[in-house]
Amino acid sequence: MADDLLTIGELARRAGVPTSTVRYYERRGLMAPDGRRSGQRRYREASLRRLVFIGLLQDAGLSLDDIGGVLAADTVADWKQIGRQRLAALDEQLASLQRARSYLAGALRCRHAHPLTECPVMGTEIDRRLTTAAG
């Protein structure tokens, strides 16, 4: 084995994760050690990059199952489909957050005493929802 292989501790430290995360990813099949020295796991630079890539995908909100799908994808179309599905979910979340922000900003702009009973912005949205629910 080359001397440039990383221990699990070095790998985890450089990726900014606990060693338990590396072990968990190994149990999930997302990673594997590149070798062993005296029974200890050793990793190449490519494994470090893979570990950081997994973190990037988690930051994008992909589940570990989806990340496994990206890592195991046989074609560009396979991994891009997973990415498109997550992007669509993010777009839905963003739209929902924008609506929530709009409601709250409208209520805060209201000059009346209470948003439930006296705010025209909130009153309009309440009426819209009641009409939608009744329809």
C-alpha positions, 0 to 999 in steps of 0.5 A: 500500500502506498503511504499516501493513503488516508486513515479513516480519521484523516479522511473524516477530518478532511471531509468535515464529518465524523468517522461514524458517518464514513462507517455508516456510508460504508454499511449503506454501500455508498463508500468502501475502503480502498485497502487496509493496513494492519486491519485499519481502513485506508482511503485514496484521494478519490474516496475523499472526493466521493465523501465530499460529493455525498455531502454536496448531494445531501446539502441539495436535499437528496436522500441517501437512497437517491445518492446511492442511485446517483453513485450507481447510475449506469448512464447520464440519463439515470443520474440526471433523472434523480437530479430533476426529481429533486429539483422539482421538489425544491421548486415546490418548496420554494413556491410554498416558502414564497407564499408563506413569506408573502402572507407573513409580510402582508400581515406585518404591513397591516396597520390594523390591530389584529391580522385575523379580524382586521387585516384586508390582506389576510382577510382576502387570503382567508376568503380565497381559501374558504372559496377554494375549499368549498368548491 
